Amino acid sequence: MFTLAEVASLNDIQPTYRILKPWWDVFMDYLAVVMLMVAIFAGTMQLTKDQVVCLPVLQSTVNSKAQPGTSGKADFTTVETTTGQVEEASMRTVSFGSNPTVTPDVPLSRATSSQYQSTESGQELKKEQKDSSGRKTNLDFQQYVFVNQMCYHLALPWYSKYFPYLVLIHTIILIVSSNFWFKYPKTCSKIEHFVSILGKCFESPWTTKALSETACEDSEENKQRLTGAQSLPKYVSTSSDEGSPSASTPMITKSGFKFSADKPMIEVPSVTILDKKDGEQAKALFEKVRKFRAHVEDSDLIYKLYVGQTVIKTVKFIFILCYTANFVNTISFEHICNPKVEHLIGYTQFECTHNMAYMLKKLLISYISLICVYGFICLYTLFWLFRIPLKEYSFEKVREESSFSDIPDVKNDFAFLLHMVDQYDQLYSKRFGVFLSEVSENKLREISLNHEWTFEKLRQHVSRNAQDKQELHLFMLSGVPDAVFDLTDLDVLKLELIPEAKIPAKISQMTNLQELHLCHCPAKVEQTAFSFLRDHLRCLHVKFTDVAEIPAWVYLLKNLRELYLIGNLNSENNKMIGLESLRELRHLKILNVKSNLTKIPPNITDVAPHLTKLVIHNDGTKLVVLNSLKKMTNVAELELQNCELERIPHAIFSLSNLQELDLKSNSIRTIEEIISFQHLKRLTCLKLWHNKIVNIPSSITHIKNLESLYLSNNKLESLPAAVFSLQKLRCLDVSYNSIALIPVEIGLLQNLQHFHITGNKVDVLPKQLFKCVKLRTLSLGQNCITSIPDKISQLVQLTHLELKGNCLDRLPATLGQCQLLRKSGLVVEDHLFDALPSEVKEVLNQDTSIPFANGI
């Protein structure tokens, strides 16, 4: 037999699950426990007390009852069934009535007749018959036991015998149905995870902080309203829209927590301070809630399972009620039994009594009452399930009562679980909503960030760049620390991979800031911050993945001088849309675009009147349309790199103010159009490196003002004499070609200062090369040179000499006469340097701090 504790354990659930059990589930659990007690009590009574007592119905009594006018009552005989009375030879009978004793003429068994004849004398029997007023049945104890057992199974209704077991089975089914959604593998894991997260959110210090600040803000607003305050604090907005600012409104608006940008942190109440551990736990909770929401909102299995088990309980209630009500009247104290064992006992009919009848009837009525209450609660549950859409949950009330106007509504199983929690305590959902708000998460990140990145720590990360400017580079942070804007002497600020970067009004303190880098960082700015950047920012670098990431306020910086855009501008849906606003950049001088353009956008001509440098670095996408270049008449420097150009674009020849042209990393094979450069009187630098040029046309002589010519990494096999007619040429780079001979005409380049011919097939250096006495850089590495003439001593201004990778046996001792050459500027094998005379090595090892002229 079960103990009550063992059966009740079926209804046991984890204490943390109680928040998901509304009042009706709790009430039904208690009803189930009561029904269990009824079943166990009835079963115990039945096993220990239940019995049937039967007496034979005498034939004469039956006949007398059948005659009219015969009165009398039924005779009942009580048989004691204890083992101590088994040895008695005669049965005591008690008569209730005045009818005379009549012994039926029924043959008894020989064993019974002999027993009575051997144990009692005729006088005793006569005396007993005289003293007794009952009727003698002539049945012994064993026959009564046999009849009682037969009639227990034949005469009693089946419900009277199995009532406790049925109640137990039905109750167990109801208990299992009530808690099945807690046990089913596909739902219990989600429920367990939800309860765990909900408990942590409820107890998190960040929840208390967020709600307390909301309350403080509400009280402050009420106080301002009562005292007649004319306006809210500066930079405060009740709008929940934090999207990218439009062209007309380039500043951000505050949402959620209404913190003013110029409000010092010391004004925050002390209860809002979070230590590092609490902050990390809160950030982990935000991530857990985000992942859990994405996982649970995909399905409605929990909702369907709960509805299913409620329907099962309702159907079960109707079934139990229908068949149980019919058996109430079948439970009776008296029963007529016809066991059909006349050949063994001699009687055909018995009248029996069931001693548990009244108790079972009362227990059955009690059980029906409990089932009715249980059923009405099931019906109410179904009404609640279908009265409102439980697969949708709105935080509208929470949004109205708090500053978290961005808390999203949820659906499916997530919504259903929150509805269930509301039936327990609505405060759980309110505190849980804090971790669904992006505003709340951003504010937590901001507090944690400011706690970690103090002014002293930021000062340690400040360095000086190549331009000797103070630079701070922040990488992969959750935001921009407030202490950054206290670095008033900072010149360059780099923000990389900071998706939630916000620039407050405090940036106006950074009076030295002129250069800003935004790498995958769509920063938002406040109105005052925008005004400061618009007036003071000179250089802006923006790196992005999609053009939509470029902040709209970028195109309104009227005093911006340099703009560098790196990212995808040629997508299917937005072809240069973001650059339409360039017309507002009225002082822009340099525009550098590293993207995948197929054409020069026409709207780039909006900055043509003042643009002096245009750089387009493609990723290998072929630049087809360049007609817009014709309008860039004031451009002095033009770079078209990696644009898959096959010829020099004709649009370039219209740029009358062009001074430097760079066509690096294209597919140019021929430069016959170079004759048209004669119209570009100001062109001084031509870079055609990293192409596929095979030869240089003689028409290059028409570019008389050319000072720098870069033809490295092409397919040149010779240098035409026309190149050496460019008397103003100061830099010539033909490295990494297939040139085998340096023409003697090189001596004509008296102004040549830098000559690079590394990576070719040169084996002999002409003596005329050393007439270029102004040479400062001479790169001859990776050729086939076998000797260096002693006349190298004529290059008195030489500071850099590269000879490594040749076939040299020795170096000339006259290297020591190159007054400005030092070992650091001599690129040669170690054994050749070691073979030099000691006095030469001593000269080359002298202090390298001797000043000399730099530049081209």
C-alpha positions in Angstrom: 0.0 0.0 0.0 1.2 3.5 -0.8 2.0 6.0 1.9 0.6 9.5 1.7 4.0 11.0 1.2 4.8 8.7 -1.7 1.5 9.5 -3.5 1.8 13.2 -2.8 5.3 13.3 -4.3 3.6 12.9 -7.7 2.3 16.4 -7.2 5.6 17.8 -6.1 7.4 20.4 -8.3 10.4 22.5 -7.8 9.7 25.5 -5.5 11.0 27.9 -8.2 8.2 26.8 -10.5 5.6 28.2 -8.2 5.7 31.5 -10.0 4.3 29.7 -13.1 1.3 28.3 -11.1 -1.7 30.7 -11.0 -4.2 30.5 -8.2 -6.4 27.9 -10.1 -3.5 25.5 -10.5 -2.6 25.8 -6.8 -6.3 25.3 -5.9 -6.6 22.3 -8.1 -3.4 20.9 -6.5 -4.9 21.1 -3.1 -8.1 19.5 -4.3 -6.1 16.7 -5.8 -4.4 16.2 -2.4 -7.8 16.0 -0.7 -9.0 13.5 -3.3 -5.9 11.5 -2.6 -6.7 11.5 1.0 -10.3 10.3 0.3 -9.0 7.5 -1.9 -6.4 6.4 0.7 -8.9 6.6 3.6 -11.5 4.6 1.7 -8.9 2.1 0.6 -7.6 1.6 4.1 -11.1 1.2 5.5 -12.0 -1.3 2.8 -9.0 -3.4 3.4 -9.4 -3.5 7.2 -13.1 -3.2 7.8 -15.1 -4.1 4.7 -17.1 -7.3 4.9 -20.5 -8.8 4.0 -22.7 -10.7 6.5 -25.4 -13.0 5.0 -28.2 -15.2 6.4 -30.3 -17.7 4.5 -33.8 -16.8 3.7 -36.0 -19.6 5.1 -38.6 -21.2 2.8 -41.5 -20.9 5.3 -40.7 -17.2 5.8 -40.8 -16.7 2.1 -44.1 -18.5 1.9 -45.6 -16.6 4.9 -44.5 -13.3 3.4 -46.3 -14.3 0.3 -49.6 -15.0 2.2 -51.9 -12.1 2.8 -52.4 -10.9 6.4 -49.1 -12.6 7.5 -47.0 -10.2 9.5 -43.5 -10.5 10.7 -40.0 -9.2 10.2 -37.0 -10.7 8.5 -34.8 -12.9 10.6 -31.2 -12.1 10.9 -28.5 -14.2 12.3 -25.2 -12.8 13.4 -22.3 -15.2 13.0 -19.2 -14.6 14.9 -16.2 -15.3 12.6 -13.4 -15.3 15.1 -11.1 -18.2 15.2 -11.9 -18.8 18.9 -15.4 -19.8 18.1 -14.7 -22.2 15.3 -14.8 -25.1 17.7 -18.3 -24.4 18.9 -20.7 -27.1 17.8 -23.9 -25.2 17.7 -24.8 -21.7 16.3 -26.5 -19.1 18.4 -29.5 -17.6 16.7 -31.5 -14.5 17.5 -35.1 -14.2 16.4 -36.7 -10.8 15.7 -40.4 -11.8 15.6 -43.0 -14.1 17.1 -43.2 -16.8 14.4 -42.7 -20.3 15.7 -39.5 -22.2 14.8 -39.9 -24.3 11.7 -37.1 -26.6 10.5 -37.2 -27.1 6.8 -37.2 -30.6 5.5 -33.9 -30.3 3.8 -31.3 -33.1 3.9 -28.1 -32.1 5.6 -24.7 -33.6 5.0 -23.6 -36.6 6.9 -20.7 -34.8 8.4 -22.9 -32.1 9.8 -25.5 -34.5 11.2 -22.9 -36.7 12.8 -21.2 -33.6 14.4 -24.5 -32.4 16.0 -25.4 -35.9 17.1 -22.1 -36.6 18.7 -21.8 -33.3 20.6 -25.2 -32.7 22.0 -27.6 -34.9 23.8 -31.3 -34.8 23.1 -32.1 -33.2 26.4 -29.6 -30.3 25.9 -31.0 -29.7 22.4 -34.5 -29.7 23.6 -33.6 -27.3 26.4 -31.8 -25.0 24.0 -34.7 -25.0 21.7 -37.0 -24.2 24.6 -34.8 -21.3 25.8 -34.0 -19.9 22.3 -36.6 -17.9 20.4 -34.7 -17.7 17.1 -34.8 -19.9 14.0 -32.3 -22.7 13.5 -30.6 -22.8 10.1 -28.5 -26.0 10.6 -25.4 -24.2 8.9 -22.0 -24.4 10.5 -19.3 -21.6 10.6 -17.4 -22.7 7.4 -20.6 -22.6 5.4 -21.3 -19.0 6.6 -17.8 -17.9 5.6 -18.2 -19.5 2.2 -21.6 -17.8 1.7 -20.2 -14.4 2.8 -17.4 -14.5 0.4 -19.6 -15.7 -2.5 -22.1 -12.9 -1.9 -19.4 -10.3 -1.5 -18.4 -10.8 -5.1 -21.8 -11.6 -6.5 -24.2 -9.3 -4.6 -22.2 -6.1 -4.1 -22.1 -3.6 -7.1 -18.6 -3.4 -8.6 -18.4 0.3 -7.8 -18.7 -0.4 -4.0 -15.7 -2.8 -4.2 -13.4 -0.7 -6.5 -14.4 2.9 -5.5 -11.1 3.7 -3.6 -8.9 2.4 -6.5 -10.9 4.4 -9.1 -10.6 7.6 -7.1 -6.8 7.0 -6.7 -6.3 6.3 -10.4 -8.4 9.4 -11.5 -6.6 11.6 -9.0 -3.2 10.5 -10.2 -4.2 11.2 -13.8 -5.4 14.7 -12.8 -2.1 15.4 -11.0 -0.1 14.2 -13.9 -2.2 16.3 -16.3 -1.7 19.4 -14.1 2.1 19.2 -14.0 2.9 17.5 -17.3 4.2 20.7 -18.9 6.8 20.9 -16.1 8.0 17.4 -17.0 7.8 17.1 -20.7 11.4 17.3 -22.1 10.8 19.8 -24.8 9.1 22.3 -22.5 10.7 21.7 -19.1 14.1 22.9 -20.3 12.6 26.2 -21.5 10.6 26.6 -18.4 13.6 25.9 -16.2 15.7 28.4 -18.1 13.0 31.0 -18.0 12.5 30.6 -14.2 16.2 30.8 -13.6 16.6 34.0 -15.7 13.5 35.5 -14.2 14.8 34.9 -10.7 18.1 36.5 -11.4 16.5 39.5 -13.1 14.2 40.0 -10.1 17.1 39.9 -7.7 19.6 41.8 -9.8 20.9 45.1 -8.3 20.7 46.6 -11.8 16.9 46.1 -11.8 16.6 48.0 -8.5 18.8 50.8 -9.8 16.9 51.2 -13.0 13.5 51.3 -11.3 14.7 53.5 -8.5 16.1 56.0 -11.0 12.8 56.0 -12.9 11.0 56.8 -9.7 13.5 59.6 -9.0 13.1 61.0 -12.4 9.3 61.0 -12.0 9.6 62.8 -8.7 12.0 65.3 -10.2 9.6 66.0 -13.1 6.7 66.4 -10.7 8.8 68.8 -8.6 9.7 70.9 -11.6 6.2 70.9 -12.8 4.9 72.1 -9.3 7.6 74.8 -9.0 6.8 76.1 -12.5 9.9 75.0 -14.2 10.0 76.4 -17.7 11.8 73.6 -19.5 13.3 70.2 -19.0 17.1 69.7 -18.6 19.2 70.3 -21.7 19.5 67.5 -24.2 16.5 65.6 -22.8 14.0 64.1 -25.0 11.1 61.7 -24.3 11.2 60.3 -27.8 12.1 56.6 -28.0 13.5 56.9 -31.5 17.3 56.6 -31.5 17.8 55.9 -35.1 20.4 57.6 -37.3 19.8 61.3 -37.5 18.4 62.7 -40.7 20.0 65.5 -42.7 17.7 68.0 -41.0 18.3 66.7 -37.5 21.8 65.4 -37.2 21.8 65.1 -33.4 20.6 62.3 -31.3 17.6 62.4 -28.9 17.7 60.9 -25.5 15.4 58.0 -24.8 14.9 55.8 -21.9 16.9 57.2 -19.0 16.8 61.0 -19.2 20.4 61.7 -18.4 21.7 65.1 -19.3 25.1 65.2 -21.1 26.4 68.0 -18.8 25.1 66.4 -15.6 28.1 65.2 -13.5 28.0 61.6 -12.3 28.4 62.7 -8.7 24.7 63.8 -8.7 23.6 60.2 -9.1 22.3 58.8 -5.9 24.6 56.4 -4.1 22.1 53.5 -4.4 22.7 53.5 -8.1 26.4 52.7 -7.9 27.1 49.2 -9.2 30.3 47.4 -8.4 32.2 45.6 -11.2 30.8 42.1 -10.3 27.2 43.3 -10.4 27.7 45.1 -13.6 29.2 42.0 -15.3 26.4 39.8 -14.0 23.8 42.3 -15.3 25.5 42.4 -18.8 25.5 38.6 -18.8 21.7 38.6 -18.0 21.0 41.0 -20.9 22.7 38.5 -23.2 20.9 35.5 -21.7 17.5 37.3 -22.1 18.3 38.2 -25.7 19.2 34.6 -26.6 16.3 33.1 -24.6 13.8 35.4 -26.3 15.1 34.5 -29.7 14.8 30.8 -28.8 11.4 30.7 -27.2 9.6 33.1 -29.5 10.0 30.8 -32.4 7.4 28.3 -31.1 4.2 28.0 -29.1 4.7 24.5 -27.8 4.4 25.4 -24.1 1.1 27.2 -24.8 -0.4 24.3 -26.7 0.7 21.8 -24.1 -0.9 23.8 -21.3 -4.1 24.2 -23.3 -4.0 20.4 -24.1 -3.6 19.3 -20.5 -6.4 21.7 -19.4 -8.7 20.2 -22.0 -7.8 16.7 -20.8 -8.6 17.6 -17.2 -11.9 19.1 -18.3 -12.9 16.0 -20.3 -11.8 13.8 -17.4 -14.0 15.8 -15.0 -17.0 15.4 -17.3 -16.4 11.7 -17.7 -16.0 11.1 -13.9 -19.1 13.1 -13.1 -21.2 11.3 -15.6 -20.6 7.8 -14.6 -20.0 8.4 -10.9 -23.4 10.1 -10.3 -25.2 6.9 -11.5 -23.5 4.8 -8.8 -24.5 6.9 -5.8 -27.8 5.0 -5.4 -26.3 1.6 -6.0 -24.4 1.7 -2.7 -26.9 0.1 -0.3 -26.7 -1.5 3.2 -28.9 -4.5 2.2 -28.5 -6.9 -0.7 -30.2 -10.1 -1.9 -27.8 -12.8 -2.9 -28.5 -16.0 -5.0 -25.1 -17.8 -5.0 -26.5 -20.9 -6.7 -24.8 -23.3 -4.3 -27.9 -25.1 -3.0 -26.2 -28.4 -3.5 -23.6 -27.4 -0.9 -25.6 -25.5 1.6 -29.2 -26.3 1.0 -30.4 -22.7 0.6 -31.0 -20.7 -2.6 -31.3 -17.2 -1.4 -29.5 -15.1 1.2 -30.1 -11.7 2.6 -26.8 -9.8 3.2 -25.6 -6.6 4.8 -22.6 -4.4 3.7 -21.1 -2.7 6.8 -19.1 -0.1 4.7 -22.1 1.0 2.7 -22.9 4.2 4.6 -19.3 5.3 4.8 -18.6 4.6 1.1 -21.7 6.6 0.2 -20.6 9.6 2.2 -17.1 9.4 0.7 -18.5 9.1 -2.8 -20.7 12.2 -2.3 -17.7 14.1 -1.0 -15.6 13.0 -4.0 -18.3 14.1 -6.4 -18.4 17.5 -4.7 -14.6 17.8 -5.0 -14.8 16.8 -8.6 -17.4 19.4 -9.3 -15.3 22.1 -7.8 -12.3 20.8 -9.7 -14.3 20.8 -13.0 -15.6 24.4 -12.5 -12.0 25.6 -12.0 -11.0 23.7 -15.2 -13.8 25.5 -17.1 -12.6 28.8 -15.7 -9.1 28.0 -16.9 -10.3 27.3 -20.4 -12.2 30.6 -20.3 -9.1 32.5 -19.3 -7.0 30.7 -21.9 -9.3 31.8 -24.8 -10.6 35.1 -23.4 -7.4 37.0 -24.4 -4.6 36.3 -26.9 -2.1 34.7 -24.6 0.5 34.3 -27.4 1.0 38.1 -27.3 2.3 40.1 -24.4 2.4 43.9 -24.3 4.6 45.9 -21.9 2.6 49.0 -22.6 1.8 49.5 -18.9 5.4 49.1 -17.9 6.4 51.6 -20.7 3.9 54.1 -19.3 5.0 53.7 -15.7 8.8 53.8 -16.4 11.2 55.5 -18.7 11.8 52.4 -20.8 9.7 53.3 -23.8 11.6 50.9 -26.0 10.6 47.6 -24.2 9.4 45.4 -27.1 6.2 43.3 -27.0 6.8 39.6 -27.1 4.9 36.6 -28.6 4.3 32.9 -28.5 5.7 30.9 -25.6 7.6 33.9 -24.2 4.4 35.9 -24.0 2.5 32.9 -22.5 5.1 32.5 -19.7 4.9 36.2 -18.9 1.1 36.0 -18.7 1.4 33.0 -16.3 3.9 35.0 -14.2 1.5 37.9 -14.0 -1.1 35.7 -12.3 1.5 35.1 -9.6 2.9 38.6 -9.2 3.0 41.4 -11.9 6.2 42.8 -10.3 8.2 40.0 -11.9 7.3 41.0 -15.4 7.9 44.7 -14.6 11.4 43.9 -13.3 12.0 41.4 -16.2 11.1 44.1 -18.7 14.2 46.1 -17.6 16.4 43.4 -19.3 14.4 43.7 -22.6 15.1 47.4 -23.0 18.0 48.5 -25.1 18.0 51.8 -23.4 18.6 50.0 -20.1 21.3 47.9 -21.5 23.1 50.9 -23.0 22.9 52.7 -19.8 24.4 49.7 -17.9 27.2 49.6 -20.5 27.8 53.2 -20.0 28.1 52.9 -16.2 30.3 49.9 -16.4 32.4 51.6 -19.1 32.9 54.7 -17.1 33.8 52.6 -14.0 36.5 50.8 -16.0 37.9 53.5 -18.2 38.9 56.3 -15.8 40.7 59.5 -16.8 44.1 58.1 -15.6 43.7 54.9 -17.7 42.8 56.8 -20.8 45.7 59.1 -20.4 48.0 56.1 -20.4 46.6 55.1 -23.8 47.3 58.5 -25.4 50.3 58.4 -27.9 51.9 60.5 -30.5 51.4 59.6 -34.1 53.6 60.2 -37.2 52.5 63.8 -37.4 53.5 64.3 -33.8 49.9 64.8 -32.7 48.4 63.4 -29.5 46.2 60.5 -30.5 43.8 58.2 -28.6 42.5 54.9 -30.2 39.6 53.2 -28.6 38.8 49.7 -29.9 35.7 47.4 -29.4 34.2 49.1 -26.4 30.5 49.2 -25.5 30.5 53.0 -25.8 32.7 56.1 -25.5 33.8 56.7 -21.9 32.9 60.1 -20.4 36.4 60.7 -19.3 37.5 60.8 -23.0 36.1 64.3 -23.3 38.2 65.5 -20.4 41.3 65.0 -22.5 41.2 68.6 -23.7 44.6 68.5 -25.3 43.8 65.6 -27.6 44.3 66.2 -31.4 43.2 62.9 -32.9 40.4 60.6 -31.6 39.9 57.1 -33.2 36.8 55.1 -32.4 36.7 51.6 -33.9 34.0 49.0 -33.6 31.9 50.9 -31.1 28.4 50.4 -32.3 26.7 52.4 -29.5 29.1 55.4 -29.7 27.5 58.7 -28.6 29.2 62.1 -28.6 27.8 64.3 -25.9 28.1 68.1 -25.5 31.2 67.6 -23.4 33.2 67.2 -26.6 33.2 71.0 -26.8 35.9 71.0 -24.1 38.3 69.3 -26.6 39.4 72.6 -28.3 42.4 70.9 -29.9 40.5 68.1 -31.5 40.6 68.4 -35.3 40.7 64.8 -36.6 38.1 62.1 -35.9 38.1 58.5 -37.0 34.9 56.4 -37.0 35.7 52.8 -38.0 32.4 50.8 -38.1 31.1 53.2 -35.5 27.9 55.0 -36.5 28.2 57.6 -33.8 25.3 59.7 -32.7 25.9 63.3 -31.6 23.9 65.7 -29.5 23.0 69.2 -30.8 25.7 71.0 -29.0 28.3 68.4 -29.9 27.3 68.7 -33.5 27.6 72.4 -33.5 31.1 72.1 -32.1 32.2 69.5 -34.7 30.7 71.5 -37.5 32.8 74.5 -36.6 36.1 72.8 -35.4 36.5 69.4 -37.1 38.9 69.5 -40.0 39.5 65.8 -40.9 37.1 62.9 -40.7 37.7 59.2 -41.5 34.6 57.0 -41.8 34.9 53.2 -42.3 31.7 51.3 -42.9 30.2 48.1 -44.3 27.1 49.7 -45.8 26.5 53.3 -46.8 23.6 53.5 -44.3 26.2 53.4 -41.5 27.5 56.8 -42.4 26.0 59.2 -39.9 23.9 61.8 -41.6 25.6 64.6 -39.7 28.8 63.9 -41.5 27.5 65.6 -44.6 26.7 68.8 -42.7 30.2 69.6 -41.4 30.6 72.8 -43.3 34.2 73.5 -42.1 35.5 70.0 -42.9 38.6 70.0 -45.0 39.3 66.3 -45.5 36.9 63.4 -45.8 37.9 59.7 -46.0 35.2 57.2 -46.8 36.1 53.5 -46.7 33.3 50.9 -47.4 30.7 49.6 -49.8 29.1 52.4 -51.8 27.9 50.6 -54.9 25.3 48.2 -53.5 22.2 47.2 -55.4 19.8 49.3 -53.4 21.8 52.4 -52.7 24.3 53.7 -55.3 26.0 56.6 -53.7 22.9 57.7 -52.0 24.8 58.7 -49.0 27.0 61.1 -51.0 24.2 63.2 -52.3 24.7 65.6 -49.4 28.3 66.5 -50.2 27.1 69.8 -51.5 27.0 71.0 -47.9 30.7 70.4 -47.5 31.6 73.8 -48.8 35.2 73.9 -47.6 36.1 70.3 -48.5 39.6 70.1 -50.0 40.4 66.3 -50.0 38.0 63.5 -50.7 39.3 60.0 -50.4 36.9 57.2 -51.3 38.0 53.5 -51.0 35.1 51.5 -52.3 33.8 49.5 -55.2 32.6 52.2 -57.6 31.7 51.5 -61.2 31.4 55.2 -62.0 32.4 58.6 -60.7 29.0 59.8 -59.2 27.8 63.0 -60.8 26.9 64.5 -57.4 30.5 64.5 -56.4 30.8 67.6 -58.6 29.0 69.5 -55.9 32.3 70.0 -54.2 34.3 70.5 -57.5 34.8 74.3 -57.0 36.9 73.8 -53.9 38.1 70.2 -54.1 41.9 70.0 -54.7 42.5 66.3 -54.2 40.4 63.3 -55.2 41.4 59.7 -54.4 39.4 56.7 -55.5 40.7 53.3 -54.4 38.6 50.5 -55.8 38.6 46.9 -54.7 39.2 45.7 -58.3 35.8 46.8 -59.6 36.2 48.3 -63.0 35.6 52.0 -63.1 33.7 52.6 -66.3 32.2 56.1 -66.3 34.5 58.9 -65.6 32.8 61.8 -67.4 32.2 63.6 -64.1 36.0 64.2 -63.8 35.8 66.8 -66.5 34.0 69.1 -64.1 36.7 68.7 -61.4 38.7 71.6 -62.9 40.4 72.6 -59.6 41.7 69.2 -58.7 45.4 69.2 -58.3 45.9 65.6 -57.2 44.0 62.7 -58.7 44.4 59.0 -57.7 42.6 56.2 -59.5 43.9 53.0 -58.0 42.9 49.4 -58.6 40.1 50.5 -60.9 40.9 48.0 -63.7 41.6 50.8 -66.2 43.1 49.7 -69.5 44.0 53.1 -70.9 44.5 56.6 -69.5 41.0 58.1 -69.2 40.5 61.0 -71.6 38.5 62.9 -69.0 41.8 63.5 -67.1 43.2 65.6 -69.9 40.6 68.3 -69.1 42.0 68.8 -65.6 44.0 71.9 -66.3 45.1 72.4 -62.7 46.2 68.8 -62.3 49.7 68.5 -60.7 49.9 64.9 -59.7 48.3 61.8 -61.3 48.4 58.3 -59.8 47.1 55.4 -61.8 48.5 52.6 -59.6 47.4 49.0 -59.8 45.4 49.1 -63.0 45.6 47.1 -66.3 47.1 49.8 -68.5 49.1 48.3 -71.3 49.8 51.3 -73.5 50.2 54.9 -72.7 50.1 56.4 -76.2 47.6 59.0 -74.9 50.4 60.5 -72.9 50.9 63.1 -75.6 47.7 64.8 -74.4 49.4 65.6 -71.1 51.2 68.4 -72.8 48.1 70.5 -72.2 48.4 69.9 -68.4 51.1 72.6 -67.9 51.1 72.0 -64.1 51.6 68.3 -64.1 54.8 67.5 -62.2 54.2 63.9 -61.0 53.1 60.9 -63.0 52.6 57.5 -61.3 51.9 54.6 -63.7 53.3 51.9 -61.4 51.9 48.4 -61.0 50.4 48.2 -64.5 51.2 46.2 -67.6 53.0 48.8 -69.7 55.4 47.4 -72.2 57.1 50.6 -73.6 57.3 54.3 -73.1 56.3 56.4 -76.1 58.7 59.2 -77.2 55.9 61.7 -76.8 56.7 61.7 -73.1 59.1 64.5 -73.9 56.1 66.9 -74.2 55.5 66.8 -70.5 58.3 69.3 -69.9 57.4 70.1 -66.3 57.5 66.5 -65.1 59.6 66.1 -62.0 58.6 62.6 -60.8 58.0 59.5 -63.0 57.0 56.2 -61.4 57.0 53.2 -63.8 57.9 50.4 -61.4 56.3 46.9 -61.6 55.5 47.0 -65.3 56.8 45.1 -68.2 59.4 47.5 -69.6 62.4 46.1 -71.3 64.2 49.3 -72.2 64.3 53.0 -71.4 63.9 55.3 -74.4 66.2 58.3 -74.7 63.1 60.5 -74.6 62.8 60.0 -70.9 66.1 61.6 -70.3 65.1 64.7 -72.1 62.9 65.7 -69.1 65.4 68.1 -67.7 63.3 68.8 -64.6 63.0 65.2 -63.6 64.1 64.7 -60.0 62.8 61.2 -59.3 62.7 58.2 -61.7 61.5 54.8 -60.5 61.6 51.9 -63.0 62.1 49.1 -60.4 60.9 45.6 -61.0 60.8 45.5 -64.8 63.0 43.7 -67.3 65.4 46.5 -68.2 68.9 45.2 -69.1 70.7 48.5 -69.9 70.8 51.9 -68.4 71.2 54.3 -71.4 74.1 56.7 -71.3 71.7 59.6 -71.8 70.9 59.3 -68.1 73.8 61.7 -67.6 71.6 64.5 -69.0 69.3 64.4 -65.9 71.4 66.9 -63.9 68.5 67.5 -61.5 67.9 63.8 -60.8 67.9 63.1 -57.0 66.3 59.7 -56.8 66.9 56.8 -59.2 65.3 53.4 -58.5 66.1 50.5 -60.9 65.9 47.6 -58.4 64.8 44.2 -59.6 65.9 44.4 -63.2 68.6 42.8 -65.4 71.2 45.5 -65.4 74.8 44.2 -65.4 76.8 47.3 -66.1 76.6 50.9 -64.7 77.4 53.5 -67.3 79.9 56.2 -66.2 77.4 58.9 -67.2 75.2 57.8 -64.3 77.7 59.4 -61.9 77.4 62.8 -63.6 74.1 63.0 -61.8 75.8 64.6 -58.9 72.6 65.6 -57.1 71.6 62.0 -56.6 70.6 61.3 -53.0 69.0 57.8 -53.5 70.4 55.2 -55.8 68.6 51.8 -55.7 70.5 49.1 -57.7 69.6 46.0 -55.8 68.6 42.6 -57.3 70.3 43.1 -60.6 73.3 41.4 -62.3 75.9 44.1 -61.5 79.4 42.7 -61.1 81.3 45.9 -60.1 80.8 49.4 -58.9 82.9 52.1 -60.6 85.2 54.2 -58.5 83.5 57.3 -59.9 80.7 56.7 -57.4 82.7 59.0 -55.2 81.3 61.9 -57.4 77.9 61.4 -55.8 78.7 63.6 -52.8 75.1 64.1 -51.8 74.3 60.3 -51.8 72.5 59.2 -48.6 71.0 55.9 -49.6 72.7 53.2 -51.7 71.1 49.8 -52.3 73.4 47.1 -53.8 72.1 44.0 -52.2 71.3 41.0 -54.5 73.9 41.6 -57.2 77.1 39.7 -58.2 79.6 42.0 -56.6 83.0 40.8 -55.4 84.0 43.9 -53.6 82.9 47.5 -52.9 85.0 50.4 -54.1 87.1 52.1 -51.5 85.9 55.5 -52.9 82.6 55.0 -51.0 84.3 56.8 -48.2 84.3 59.9 -50.3 80.5 60.0 -50.3 80.3 62.4 -47.4 76.7 61.9 -46.5 76.5 58.1 -46.9 76.4 56.2 -43.7 76.2 52.5 -42.9 72.4 52.8 -42.1 71.9 54.0 -45.7 74.0 51.3 -47.3 72.1 48.2 -48.2 74.6 45.5 -49.0 75.7 42.0 -47.9 77.6 41.9 -44.7 80.7 40.2 -46.1 81.1 43.0 -48.7 80.9 45.7 -46.0 83.4 43.8 -43.9 85.9 43.6 -46.8 86.1 47.4 -47.0 89.2 49.1 -45.7 89.0 50.0 -42.1 89.2 53.7 -42.7 86.3 53.5 -45.1 84.2 51.6 -42.5 85.2 54.1 -39.9 83.8 56.9 -42.1 80.6 55.0 -42.8 80.1 54.2 -39.1 80.3 57.9 -38.1 77.4 59.6 -36.4 74.4 59.8 -38.6 73.1 63.0 -37.1 74.9 65.1 -39.7 72.2 67.3 -41.2 71.5 67.2 -44.9 68.8 68.4 -47.2 65.7 66.3 -47.4 62.9 65.9 -49.9 62.5 65.9 -53.5 
